[in-house]
Amino acid sequence: MPSKDMNALAGIRNAGSLVIADTADFDDIARFKPSEGTTNPSLLYQAAQLPQYSNILDETVKFARHLDGTLTNSQRLDRAVEYLAVEFGSKIYELTGGISTEADVTYSFNVQATIDAALRILKLYEERNVPKSAVRIKISATWEGIQAARILEHKHGVSVLITIVFGLSQAIAAAEAGVTCIAPYVGRIGDWYRANGGFLQPKGLDVGVSRVKDMQNYIRKHGYRTKVMAASFRNPEQAVALAGVDFLTIAPSILLRLEEMSSDVEPQLTIESGIT
């Protein structure tokens, strides 16, 4: 039985969910001790504004200036962003033991470009002695992205996290492709329903939470190896409602609120819930 003295964040972890801090700020990562870390362009932009990380920006600029002169400006920018992501990601790996890094979304409709970007990122990590087994490559849930993920998983032994998952059909396609993990966006699913007619969302039902529960239960019921990493939370209650999902990636502001909530947390997703 959960302890009445347990805060909600501890309760979520006790329910079997692994928690990831949705930030590239090393101080926040050290504060919450997540099971792994993540980067994406918006998180990198936020962290890069902080003066304590100016040395990382300086290294990235130096790297970009020494790139092959035959590259276009766009290609040079892409390589610089990959380098910056790996610079942050390598330090996050040191704090957590695992890191997810995104292949640029501009490649989302190009299978080969996505594969090439993923392999470049992994090579940069290898140069920093970060093992491939500790890295997940984040790829958008387009048809081309899922095909690239299939090739990376099966031909290159790369762990792939399919992101921007909004529906069960995307979740099933990714699971059929054998990806390691999917990231459905809880808050954004609910945002869409509210923006496109609140009548679509029954009163008292959080559609984002409901959709992610459907995905987790389906994947467990059918025995796929794919794990579910719920993301894009709008409030701590959504995270509590998904206690027991494989992974939760949560912004520091909501992690703080979960720590402040004195609440028993009952597992909402279990092996048994996936069978029924």
Phi, psi and chi 1 to 4 in degrees:
 res  aa     phi    psi   chi1   chi2   chi3   chi4
   1 MET       -  139.4  -67.6  -69.2  -66.8      -
   2 PRO   -64.3  144.2  -18.0   30.1      -      -
   3 SER   -77.8  141.9  166.3      -      -      -
   4 LYS   -68.9  -18.8  -69.4 -174.6  178.2  179.7
   5 ASP   -87.3   -3.3  -63.2  -34.1      -      -
   6 MET   -79.8  132.2 -177.3 -179.1  -65.2      -
   7 ASN   -77.9  168.3   65.0   44.2      -      -
   8 ALA   -64.6  -35.5      -      -      -      -
   9 LEU   -64.4  -45.5  180.0   57.0      -      -
  10 ALA   -63.3  -37.0      -      -      -      -
  11 GLY   -64.4  -39.4      -      -      -      -
  12 ILE   -62.2  -44.0  -73.6  170.4      -      -
  13 ARG   -64.7  -39.0  -75.3  173.4  162.9  148.5
  14 ASN   -65.4  -25.4 -164.1   50.6      -      -
  15 ALA   -77.8   -4.6      -      -      -      -
  16 GLY   105.6    2.1      -      -      -      -
  17 SER   -86.6  136.5  -65.1      -      -      -
  18 LEU   -88.8  131.1  -64.5  178.2      -      -
  19 VAL  -102.4  134.1  175.0      -      -      -
  20 ILE  -118.8  133.7  -61.7  166.3      -      -
  21 ALA   -82.1  120.0      -      -      -      -
  22 ASP   -84.1   71.9 -162.2   10.0      -      -
  23 THR  -160.9  156.7  177.4      -      -      -
  24 ALA  -109.6    9.9      -      -      -      -
  25 ASP   -83.3  116.4 -173.4  -34.3      -      -
  26 PHE   -60.8  -34.1  -53.2  146.5      -      -
  27 ASP   -64.7  -43.2  -67.9  -23.7      -      -
  28 ASP   -64.8  -39.2  -78.5  -25.0      -      -
  29 ILE   -64.0  -44.8  -67.8  166.7      -      -
  30 ALA   -63.5  -34.4      -      -      -      -
  31 ARG   -65.7  -44.3  161.9   80.6  170.5   76.3
  32 PHE   -97.0  -10.2  -67.5  106.2      -      -
  33 LYS    49.4   57.3  -61.5  179.2  173.1   59.2
  34 PRO   -71.4  164.7   29.4  -35.6      -      -
  35 SER   -73.7  -23.1   60.5      -      -      -
  36 GLU  -161.7  176.3   62.9 -178.2   72.6      -
  37 GLY  -124.5  175.9      -      -      -      -
  38 THR  -148.2  157.1 -172.9      -      -      -
  39 THR  -134.9  151.7   66.7      -      -      -
  40 ASN  -154.5  167.9   63.8   44.3      -      -
  41 PRO   -55.0  -40.6  -30.4   38.2      -      -
  42 SER   -68.3  -39.1   60.7      -      -      -
  43 LEU   -67.1  -40.2  -64.8  179.2      -      -
  44 LEU   -64.0  -40.4  -68.6  172.6      -      -
  45 TYR   -62.0  -44.2  178.2   78.3      -      -
  46 GLN   -62.5  -46.5  -68.0  168.8   16.7      -
  47 ALA   -67.4  -36.6      -      -      -      -
  48 ALA   -67.8  -16.1      -      -      -      -
  49 GLN   -76.2  -16.9  -52.5  -52.8  -58.2      -
  50 LEU   -81.3  133.8  -58.2  174.7      -      -
  51 PRO   -61.9  -27.2   19.0  -31.2      -      -
  52 GLN   -68.9  -11.2   61.0  -96.1   39.4      -
  53 TYR  -109.5   15.8  -56.5  133.1      -      -
  54 SER   -62.4  -30.5   60.4      -      -      -
  55 ASN   -64.5  -34.0   61.7  -44.7      -      -
  56 ILE   -67.4  -40.3  -63.7  178.9      -      -
  57 LEU   -64.1  -40.8  -74.9  179.0      -      -
  58 ASP   -61.2  -42.2  -69.0  -17.4      -      -
  59 GLU   -64.5  -37.7  -73.5  -61.8  -42.6      -
  60 THR   -66.9  -42.3  -58.1      -      -      -
  61 VAL   -62.0  -42.4  170.7      -      -      -
  62 LYS   -62.1  -42.4 -173.3 -175.8  -60.0 -176.7
  63 PHE   -60.5  -46.6  168.0   80.7      -      -
  64 ALA   -62.7  -35.8      -      -      -      -
  65 ARG   -69.6  -21.3  -74.4  174.4  174.2  164.2
  66 HIS  -103.7   12.8  -70.8   86.3      -      -
  67 LEU   -72.6  161.6  -75.3  168.8      -      -
  68 ASP   -52.8  127.3 -172.7  -23.1      -      -
  69 GLY   -66.4  -14.4      -      -      -      -
  70 THR   -79.9  -11.8   63.1      -      -      -
  71 LEU   -71.3  145.8  -65.0  175.0      -      -
  72 THR   -73.1  166.3   65.7      -      -      -
  73 ASN   -59.5  -38.9  -73.1  -22.1      -      -
  74 SER   -63.7  -43.0  176.6      -      -      -
  75 GLN   -65.6  -38.4  -70.9  171.6  -34.3      -
  76 ARG   -64.5  -39.9  -67.0  167.9   71.6   85.2
  77 LEU   -65.2  -43.0  179.0   60.1      -      -
  78 ASP   -58.8  -45.2  -70.8  -12.4      -      -
  79 ARG   -65.1  -37.6  -57.6  -61.5 -169.0  -83.6
  80 ALA   -65.5  -40.8      -      -      -      -
  81 VAL   -64.8  -41.3  171.0      -      -      -
  82 GLU   -61.1  -42.9  -70.1  168.5    0.8      -
  83 TYR   -62.8  -45.1 -175.6   92.1      -      -
  84 LEU   -60.7  -43.8  179.8   66.6      -      -
  85 ALA   -60.7  -40.8      -      -      -      -
  86 VAL   -72.9  -34.1  171.4      -      -      -
  87 GLU   -59.6  -48.4  -76.8  -71.8  -70.3      -
  88 PHE   -67.1  -44.2  -88.3   98.2      -      -
  89 GLY   -61.0  -36.6      -      -      -      -
  90 SER   -64.3  -38.8  -62.1      -      -      -
  91 LYS   -73.5  -35.0  -62.6 -176.8 -173.6  -56.0
  92 ILE   -65.0  -39.1  -67.6  171.5      -      -
  93 TYR   -58.4  -41.4  161.0   75.7      -      -
  94 GLU   -61.0  -30.7  -67.6  174.3    6.3      -
  95 LEU   -85.2  -28.0  -67.0  167.6      -      -
  96 THR  -121.1  -29.7   65.8      -      -      -
  97 GLY    92.1    0.2      -      -      -      -
  98 GLY  -157.6  149.9      -      -      -      -
  99 ILE  -150.5  138.1  178.9   65.5      -      -
 100 SER  -109.6  132.0  -63.6      -      -      -
 101 THR  -132.6  137.2  -62.5      -      -      -
 102 GLU   -89.3  133.8 -174.8  172.7  -65.9      -
 103 ALA   -77.5  136.2      -      -      -      -
 104 ASP   -49.7  132.6 -163.7  -53.5      -      -
 105 VAL   -66.1  -17.4  -65.8      -      -      -
 106 THR   -66.2  -14.5   59.9      -      -      -
 107 TYR   -92.9    5.0  -56.4  137.0      -      -
 108 SER   -60.3  -21.8  -63.2      -      -      -
 109 PHE  -112.4   22.8  -62.5   96.5      -      -
 110 ASN  -135.5  108.2 -174.2  -41.1      -      -
 111 VAL   -60.6  -52.3  174.5      -      -      -
 112 GLN   -67.8  -39.1 -168.6   57.7   51.2      -
 113 ALA   -63.0  -36.9      -      -      -      -
 114 THR   -65.3  -44.4  -60.9      -      -      -
 115 ILE   -61.8  -45.7  -67.0  169.4      -      -
 116 ASP   -60.6  -42.6  -68.0  -16.2      -      -
 117 ALA   -64.0  -42.3      -      -      -      -
 118 ALA   -61.2  -43.2      -      -      -      -
 119 LEU   -70.0  -33.2  -63.8  178.4      -      -
 120 ARG   -64.4  -43.7  -76.0 -163.9  -55.1  -90.4
 121 ILE   -61.0  -44.7  -70.0  167.1      -      -
 122 LEU   -64.1  -35.9  -73.1  167.8      -      -
 123 LYS   -65.5  -40.3 -172.6  173.1 -171.9  -53.9
 124 LEU   -62.6  -40.0  -72.2  169.8      -      -
 125 TYR   -65.8  -40.9  -86.8  119.1      -      -
 126 GLU   -58.7  -39.6 -178.9 -177.2    7.8      -
 127 GLU   -65.2  -18.6  -68.9  169.0   -3.4      -
 128 ARG  -104.7   14.4  -69.9  157.1 -179.2   75.8
 129 ASN    62.2   29.6  -63.5  -45.7      -      -
 130 VAL   -94.6  118.5  177.8      -      -      -
 131 PRO   -67.7  146.9   23.2  -32.4      -      -
 132 LYS   -56.8  -34.1 -177.0  167.3   70.4  171.2
 133 SER   -64.8  -17.2   59.5      -      -      -
 134 ALA   -95.1   -0.9      -      -      -      -
 135 VAL  -114.5  132.1 -179.1      -      -      -
 136 ARG  -108.5  135.7  -61.0 -175.6 -157.3  -84.9
 137 ILE   -95.9  124.6  -61.4  -63.2      -      -
 138 LYS   -89.9  127.3  -62.8  163.3   68.0  173.8
 139 ILE  -134.9  138.5  -63.5  173.2      -      -
 140 SER   -67.0  151.8  -59.9      -      -      -
 141 ALA   -84.8   46.7      -      -      -      -
 142 THR   -83.9  168.9   59.1      -      -      -
 143 TRP   -59.2  -46.2 -177.1   89.9      -      -
 144 GLU   -65.6  -38.3  -67.7   85.6   -6.4      -
 145 GLY   -61.6  -41.7      -      -      -      -
 146 ILE   -68.7  -35.9  -68.2  172.4      -      -
 147 GLN   -66.3  -40.6  -56.9  -42.8  -53.9      -
 148 ALA   -62.2  -40.7      -      -      -      -
 149 ALA   -62.0  -41.3      -      -      -      -
 150 ARG   -58.5  -45.2 -176.0 -166.5  -56.9  -85.7
 151 ILE   -67.2  -44.1  -66.4  167.7      -      -
 152 LEU   -62.6  -41.7  -74.4  164.8      -      -
 153 GLU   -67.0  -48.8  -70.8  -88.1    4.5      -
 154 HIS   -88.2  -29.9  -63.5  -69.9      -      -
 155 LYS  -100.6  -25.3  -68.7 -170.4  177.0 -179.9
 156 HIS  -118.1   -4.0  -61.7  -81.5      -      -
 157 GLY    64.9   33.0      -      -      -      -
 158 VAL   -96.3  135.5  175.8      -      -      -
 159 SER   -80.5  123.9  175.3      -      -      -
 160 VAL  -118.0  137.0  174.6      -      -      -
 161 LEU  -111.7  112.3  166.0   58.7      -      -
 162 ILE   -83.4  122.9  -70.5  -68.4      -      -
 163 THR  -109.9  176.3   66.3      -      -      -
 164 ILE    56.3   47.3  -38.3  179.8      -      -
 165 VAL   -91.2  122.7  174.3      -      -      -
 166 PHE  -113.2  -19.7  -66.9  140.8      -      -
 167 GLY  -141.7  164.5      -      -      -      -
 168 LEU   -62.9  -33.4 -175.4   58.7      -      -
 169 SER   -63.1  -40.1   59.0      -      -      -
 170 GLN   -65.2  -42.2  -72.2  173.8  -56.6      -
 171 ALA   -60.8  -43.4      -      -      -      -
 172 ILE   -67.3  -43.0  -66.3  171.9      -      -
 173 ALA   -60.1  -42.3      -      -      -      -
 174 ALA   -67.5  -41.4      -      -      -      -
 175 ALA   -64.4  -40.4      -      -      -      -
 176 GLU   -63.7  -31.4  -74.1  -74.6  -18.0      -
 177 ALA   -76.3  -10.1      -      -      -      -
 178 GLY    81.6   26.6      -      -      -      -
 179 VAL   -71.1  156.4  -55.2      -      -      -
 180 THR   -71.1  -37.9  -58.4      -      -      -
 181 CYS  -154.1  151.7 -156.3      -      -      -
 182 ILE  -125.4  150.5   62.3  168.3      -      -
 183 ALA  -122.5   93.6      -      -      -      -
 184 PRO   -77.4  142.8   24.4  -27.9      -      -
 185 TYR   -99.2   95.4  -76.7   12.9      -      -
 186 VAL   -55.5  -55.7 -178.1      -      -      -
 187 GLY   -64.5  -40.3      -      -      -      -
 188 ARG   -69.7  -32.5  -68.7 -167.3 -172.4 -176.4
 189 ILE   -62.8  -47.5  -66.3  170.2      -      -
 190 GLY   -63.4  -38.7      -      -      -      -
 191 ASP   -58.4  -42.7  -68.3  -12.4      -      -
 192 TRP   -64.0  -43.3 -174.8   90.7      -      -
 193 TYR   -63.2  -40.8  -86.8   85.1      -      -
 194 ARG   -68.3  -38.0  -76.5 -173.6  -68.8  -84.3
 195 ALA   -73.6  -22.0      -      -      -      -
 196 ASN  -111.7   33.0  -70.7  -86.5      -      -
 197 GLY   106.3  103.1      -      -      -      -
 198 GLY   -59.5  -19.6      -      -      -      -
 199 PHE   -64.0  -19.2   62.6   89.5      -      -
 200 LEU   -73.6  -19.1  -67.5  171.8      -      -
 201 GLN  -108.7  106.7 -179.1  165.6  -66.6      -
 202 PRO   -54.5  144.8  -24.1   33.8      -      -
 203 LYS   -57.9  132.0 -171.9  174.5 -179.2  179.6
 204 GLY    84.0   -3.7      -      -      -      -
 205 LEU  -106.8  127.2  175.2   68.9      -      -
 206 ASP   -90.1  105.0 -172.7  -45.8      -      -
 207 VAL   -62.4  -36.6  175.0      -      -      -
 208 GLY   -59.9  -47.9      -      -      -      -
 209 VAL   -61.7  -45.0  168.7      -      -      -
 210 SER   -60.6  -43.1  178.0      -      -      -
 211 ARG   -64.9  -40.3  -67.6  -68.4  179.9  -90.7
 212 VAL   -68.3  -37.5  174.7      -      -      -
 213 LYS   -59.7  -42.9  -75.8 -176.4  174.8  179.9
 214 ASP   -59.5  -43.5  -71.0  -15.1      -      -
 215 MET   -64.3  -47.8  -66.6  176.7 -157.3      -
 216 GLN   -62.6  -45.0  180.0   69.9   90.2      -
 217 ASN   -65.3  -40.5  -74.8  -30.4      -      -
 218 TYR   -62.3  -46.8 -174.9   94.2      -      -
 219 ILE   -64.0  -41.3  -77.1  172.8      -      -
 220 ARG   -69.1  -40.4  -74.1  179.0  176.4  168.6
 221 LYS   -60.6  -38.6  178.9  177.4 -179.2  178.0
 222 HIS   -97.0    5.8  -66.1  -79.9      -      -
 223 GLY    71.1   26.5      -      -      -      -
 224 TYR   -71.0  151.2  -68.8  106.6      -      -
 225 ARG   -75.9  -15.6   66.6 -176.5  -72.7  -94.2
 226 THR   -65.3  136.5  -57.3      -      -      -
 227 LYS  -101.5  155.5  -58.7  -63.8 -176.8 -176.7
 228 VAL  -106.5  126.7  176.1      -      -      -
 229 MET  -116.6   92.2 -177.2 -173.5  -66.4      -
 230 ALA   -65.4  137.5      -      -      -      -
 231 ALA  -141.4  175.9      -      -      -      -
 232 SER    62.2   61.8  176.8      -      -      -
 233 PHE   -89.3  142.1  -69.5   97.9      -      -
 234 ARG   -98.4  -21.5  -62.7  -68.3 -179.4 -102.4
 235 ASN  -158.2  161.7   55.0   63.7      -      -
 236 PRO   -66.8  -26.9   20.4  -31.0      -      -
 237 GLU   -62.1  -34.1  -70.6   76.2   17.8      -
 238 GLN   -63.6  -39.9  -70.4  177.7  -35.3      -
 239 ALA   -66.0  -42.6      -      -      -      -
 240 VAL   -62.0  -38.3  170.6      -      -      -
 241 ALA   -68.3  -14.2      -      -      -      -
 242 LEU  -111.6   19.0  -73.1  169.2      -      -
 243 ALA   -56.7  126.9      -      -      -      -
 244 GLY   106.2  -13.4      -      -      -      -
 245 VAL   -63.4  155.9   73.6      -      -      -
 246 ASP   -56.1  -53.4  -65.1  -40.7      -      -
 247 PHE  -134.0  150.2  -63.0   95.2      -      -
 248 LEU  -129.9  123.4  -64.6  158.0      -      -
 249 THR  -107.5  117.1  177.7      -      -      -
 250 ILE  -130.8  136.5  -52.8  174.2      -      -
 251 ALA   -66.5  149.4      -      -      -      -
 252 PRO   -55.0  -36.7  -28.4   36.1      -      -
 253 SER   -60.8  -37.3   59.7      -      -      -
 254 ILE   -81.1  -33.1  -66.6  179.2      -      -
 255 LEU   -59.4  -39.9  -71.5  171.8      -      -
 256 LEU   -62.2  -43.0  -80.0  170.6      -      -
 257 ARG   -66.7  -34.5  -67.2  170.5   65.0 -173.5
 258 LEU   -66.3  -37.4  -73.4  167.1      -      -
 259 GLU   -65.1  -31.6  -81.8 -166.0  -27.5      -
 260 GLU   -83.1  -13.5  -66.9  166.0   -6.0      -
 261 MET   -84.5  116.8  -69.3  172.0   62.8      -
 262 SER   -89.2  102.5  179.6      -      -      -
 263 SER  -153.3  134.9  171.8      -      -      -
 264 ASP   -69.6  136.1  -74.7  -12.3      -      -
 265 VAL  -119.0  115.1  175.2      -      -      -
 266 GLU   -90.4  135.9  -65.0  -68.9  -22.6      -
 267 PRO   -57.6  126.9  -22.7   33.6      -      -
 268 GLN   -97.1  -20.5  -58.5  -61.3  -53.2      -
 269 LEU  -131.0  123.2  -69.4  149.8      -      -
 270 THR  -138.1  172.9   63.3      -      -      -
 271 ILE   -58.4  -38.4  -62.6  -61.3      -      -
 272 GLU   -66.8  -37.5  -70.8   72.5   23.7      -
 273 SER   -67.3  -24.5   71.9      -      -      -
 274 GLY   -79.1  -16.4      -      -      -      -
 275 ILE   -87.4  -34.0  -65.3  173.0      -      -
 276 THR   -74.7      -   57.5      -      -      -
